[in-house]
Amino acid sequence: MSINSKTTSKAVGSNAGRTLHNPNASATAKALAGSALAQRGATKQSGSVTEALAAHVLDSAKYSPQTKALAGSVLAQSNKKR
């Protein structure tokens, strides 16, 4: 399996933290935020389920720019072979 060594940026990490503390954030946004934070400063990669969720978010017009930024970060840290 090919390793992707990218990590979550400081700005996206801050966005993820705010999302997780926001009681009005959707479950989708919180799932992406959790994944992004798990990859902050680590060499972890996104799982296939999270990748699919992130792709759906980026393809949809109903999500906020903040949620789309989290989705983009999650996809950037996906397994290179998938």
Biotite code that builds the C-alpha atoms (Angstrom):
import biotite.structure as struc

atoms = struc.array([
    struc.Atom([0.000, 0.000, 0.000], chain_id="A", res_id=1, res_name="MET", atom_name="CA", element="C"),
    struc.Atom([1.331, 3.424, -0.958], chain_id="A", res_id=2, res_name="SER", atom_name="CA", element="C"),
    struc.Atom([1.719, 5.827, 1.941], chain_id="A", res_id=3, res_name="ILE", atom_name="CA", element="C"),
    struc.Atom([0.546, 9.434, 1.684], chain_id="A", res_id=4, res_name="ASN", atom_name="CA", element="C"),
    struc.Atom([2.641, 11.559, 4.057], chain_id="A", res_id=5, res_name="SER", atom_name="CA", element="C"),
    struc.Atom([0.511, 14.719, 3.850], chain_id="A", res_id=6, res_name="LYS", atom_name="CA", element="C"),
    struc.Atom([-0.877, 16.135, 7.100], chain_id="A", res_id=7, res_name="THR", atom_name="CA", element="C"),
    struc.Atom([-3.644, 18.569, 7.992], chain_id="A", res_id=8, res_name="THR", atom_name="CA", element="C"),
    struc.Atom([-2.582, 22.218, 7.907], chain_id="A", res_id=9, res_name="SER", atom_name="CA", element="C"),
    struc.Atom([-2.830, 24.499, 10.917], chain_id="A", res_id=10, res_name="LYS", atom_name="CA", element="C"),
    struc.Atom([-5.680, 26.479, 9.307], chain_id="A", res_id=11, res_name="ALA", atom_name="CA", element="C"),
    struc.Atom([-7.733, 23.376, 8.502], chain_id="A", res_id=12, res_name="VAL", atom_name="CA", element="C"),
    struc.Atom([-6.980, 21.994, 11.964], chain_id="A", res_id=13, res_name="GLY", atom_name="CA", element="C"),
    struc.Atom([-8.380, 25.172, 13.525], chain_id="A", res_id=14, res_name="SER", atom_name="CA", element="C"),
    struc.Atom([-11.465, 24.914, 11.313], chain_id="A", res_id=15, res_name="ASN", atom_name="CA", element="C"),
    struc.Atom([-11.878, 21.287, 12.393], chain_id="A", res_id=16, res_name="ALA", atom_name="CA", element="C"),
    struc.Atom([-11.617, 22.200, 16.066], chain_id="A", res_id=17, res_name="GLY", atom_name="CA", element="C"),
    struc.Atom([-14.252, 24.925, 15.708], chain_id="A", res_id=18, res_name="ARG", atom_name="CA", element="C"),
    struc.Atom([-16.505, 22.504, 13.837], chain_id="A", res_id=19, res_name="THR", atom_name="CA", element="C"),
    struc.Atom([-16.277, 19.861, 16.554], chain_id="A", res_id=20, res_name="LEU", atom_name="CA", element="C"),
    struc.Atom([-17.146, 22.421, 19.237], chain_id="A", res_id=21, res_name="HIS", atom_name="CA", element="C"),
    struc.Atom([-20.072, 23.852, 17.262], chain_id="A", res_id=22, res_name="ASN", atom_name="CA", element="C"),
    struc.Atom([-23.355, 22.340, 18.499], chain_id="A", res_id=23, res_name="PRO", atom_name="CA", element="C"),
    struc.Atom([-25.024, 23.355, 15.215], chain_id="A", res_id=24, res_name="ASN", atom_name="CA", element="C"),
    struc.Atom([-22.508, 21.582, 12.957], chain_id="A", res_id=25, res_name="ALA", atom_name="CA", element="C"),
    struc.Atom([-23.833, 18.631, 10.981], chain_id="A", res_id=26, res_name="SER", atom_name="CA", element="C"),
    struc.Atom([-22.785, 15.062, 11.637], chain_id="A", res_id=27, res_name="ALA", atom_name="CA", element="C"),
    struc.Atom([-21.094, 15.066, 8.232], chain_id="A", res_id=28, res_name="THR", atom_name="CA", element="C"),
    struc.Atom([-19.017, 18.132, 9.085], chain_id="A", res_id=29, res_name="ALA", atom_name="CA", element="C"),
    struc.Atom([-18.075, 16.643, 12.449], chain_id="A", res_id=30, res_name="LYS", atom_name="CA", element="C"),
    struc.Atom([-17.022, 13.339, 10.858], chain_id="A", res_id=31, res_name="ALA", atom_name="CA", element="C"),
    struc.Atom([-14.775, 15.146, 8.399], chain_id="A", res_id=32, res_name="LEU", atom_name="CA", element="C"),
    struc.Atom([-13.411, 17.381, 11.159], chain_id="A", res_id=33, res_name="ALA", atom_name="CA", element="C"),
    struc.Atom([-12.545, 14.366, 13.284], chain_id="A", res_id=34, res_name="GLY", atom_name="CA", element="C"),
    struc.Atom([-10.727, 12.738, 10.398], chain_id="A", res_id=35, res_name="SER", atom_name="CA", element="C"),
    struc.Atom([-8.819, 15.922, 9.592], chain_id="A", res_id=36, res_name="ALA", atom_name="CA", element="C"),
    struc.Atom([-7.745, 16.339, 13.225], chain_id="A", res_id=37, res_name="LEU", atom_name="CA", element="C"),
    struc.Atom([-6.645, 12.705, 13.438], chain_id="A", res_id=38, res_name="ALA", atom_name="CA", element="C"),
    struc.Atom([-4.307, 13.431, 10.533], chain_id="A", res_id=39, res_name="GLN", atom_name="CA", element="C"),
    struc.Atom([-2.864, 16.602, 12.043], chain_id="A", res_id=40, res_name="ARG", atom_name="CA", element="C"),
    struc.Atom([0.849, 16.077, 12.611], chain_id="A", res_id=41, res_name="GLY", atom_name="CA", element="C"),
    struc.Atom([0.604, 12.351, 11.885], chain_id="A", res_id=42, res_name="ALA", atom_name="CA", element="C"),
    struc.Atom([1.040, 10.140, 8.857], chain_id="A", res_id=43, res_name="THR", atom_name="CA", element="C"),
    struc.Atom([-2.428, 8.606, 9.119], chain_id="A", res_id=44, res_name="LYS", atom_name="CA", element="C"),
    struc.Atom([-4.482, 8.309, 5.950], chain_id="A", res_id=45, res_name="GLN", atom_name="CA", element="C"),
    struc.Atom([-8.184, 8.708, 5.281], chain_id="A", res_id=46, res_name="SER", atom_name="CA", element="C"),
    struc.Atom([-10.253, 5.537, 5.175], chain_id="A", res_id=47, res_name="GLY", atom_name="CA", element="C"),
    struc.Atom([-12.337, 4.586, 2.168], chain_id="A", res_id=48, res_name="SER", atom_name="CA", element="C"),
    struc.Atom([-15.660, 5.423, 3.873], chain_id="A", res_id=49, res_name="VAL", atom_name="CA", element="C"),
    struc.Atom([-14.413, 8.881, 4.857], chain_id="A", res_id=50, res_name="THR", atom_name="CA", element="C"),
    struc.Atom([-13.031, 9.406, 1.360], chain_id="A", res_id=51, res_name="GLU", atom_name="CA", element="C"),
    struc.Atom([-16.437, 8.607, -0.138], chain_id="A", res_id=52, res_name="ALA", atom_name="CA", element="C"),
    struc.Atom([-18.127, 11.020, 2.272], chain_id="A", res_id=53, res_name="LEU", atom_name="CA", element="C"),
    struc.Atom([-15.637, 13.755, 1.423], chain_id="A", res_id=54, res_name="ALA", atom_name="CA", element="C"),
    struc.Atom([-16.137, 13.218, -2.313], chain_id="A", res_id=55, res_name="ALA", atom_name="CA", element="C"),
    struc.Atom([-19.909, 13.496, -1.830], chain_id="A", res_id=56, res_name="HIS", atom_name="CA", element="C"),
    struc.Atom([-19.494, 16.771, 0.093], chain_id="A", res_id=57, res_name="VAL", atom_name="CA", element="C"),
    struc.Atom([-17.306, 18.282, -2.620], chain_id="A", res_id=58, res_name="LEU", atom_name="CA", element="C"),
    struc.Atom([-19.806, 17.234, -5.291], chain_id="A", res_id=59, res_name="ASP", atom_name="CA", element="C"),
    struc.Atom([-22.791, 18.765, -3.488], chain_id="A", res_id=60, res_name="SER", atom_name="CA", element="C"),
    struc.Atom([-23.890, 22.399, -3.409], chain_id="A", res_id=61, res_name="ALA", atom_name="CA", element="C"),
    struc.Atom([-25.565, 22.125, 0.012], chain_id="A", res_id=62, res_name="LYS", atom_name="CA", element="C"),
    struc.Atom([-22.389, 22.136, 2.154], chain_id="A", res_id=63, res_name="TYR", atom_name="CA", element="C"),
    struc.Atom([-20.623, 25.225, 3.476], chain_id="A", res_id=64, res_name="SER", atom_name="CA", element="C"),
    struc.Atom([-17.167, 26.319, 2.318], chain_id="A", res_id=65, res_name="PRO", atom_name="CA", element="C"),
    struc.Atom([-15.794, 25.284, 5.743], chain_id="A", res_id=66, res_name="GLN", atom_name="CA", element="C"),
    struc.Atom([-17.145, 21.738, 5.347], chain_id="A", res_id=67, res_name="THR", atom_name="CA", element="C"),
    struc.Atom([-15.792, 21.588, 1.802], chain_id="A", res_id=68, res_name="LYS", atom_name="CA", element="C"),
    struc.Atom([-12.348, 22.670, 3.067], chain_id="A", res_id=69, res_name="ALA", atom_name="CA", element="C"),
    struc.Atom([-12.408, 19.784, 5.543], chain_id="A", res_id=70, res_name="LEU", atom_name="CA", element="C"),
    struc.Atom([-13.463, 17.410, 2.767], chain_id="A", res_id=71, res_name="ALA", atom_name="CA", element="C"),
    struc.Atom([-10.644, 18.614, 0.541], chain_id="A", res_id=72, res_name="GLY", atom_name="CA", element="C"),
    struc.Atom([-8.106, 18.051, 3.289], chain_id="A", res_id=73, res_name="SER", atom_name="CA", element="C"),
    struc.Atom([-9.429, 14.550, 3.957], chain_id="A", res_id=74, res_name="VAL", atom_name="CA", element="C"),
    struc.Atom([-9.222, 13.646, 0.254], chain_id="A", res_id=75, res_name="LEU", atom_name="CA", element="C"),
    struc.Atom([-5.713, 15.099, -0.067], chain_id="A", res_id=76, res_name="ALA", atom_name="CA", element="C"),
    struc.Atom([-4.618, 12.681, 2.653], chain_id="A", res_id=77, res_name="GLN", atom_name="CA", element="C"),
    struc.Atom([-6.193, 9.607, 1.124], chain_id="A", res_id=78, res_name="SER", atom_name="CA", element="C"),
    struc.Atom([-4.431, 6.437, 0.075], chain_id="A", res_id=79, res_name="ASN", atom_name="CA", element="C"),
    struc.Atom([-2.723, 7.134, -3.254], chain_id="A", res_id=80, res_name="LYS", atom_name="CA", element="C"),
    struc.Atom([-3.752, 3.783, -4.739], chain_id="A", res_id=81, res_name="LYS", atom_name="CA", element="C"),
    struc.Atom([-7.503, 4.242, -4.176], chain_id="A", res_id=82, res_name="ARG", atom_name="CA", element="C"),
])
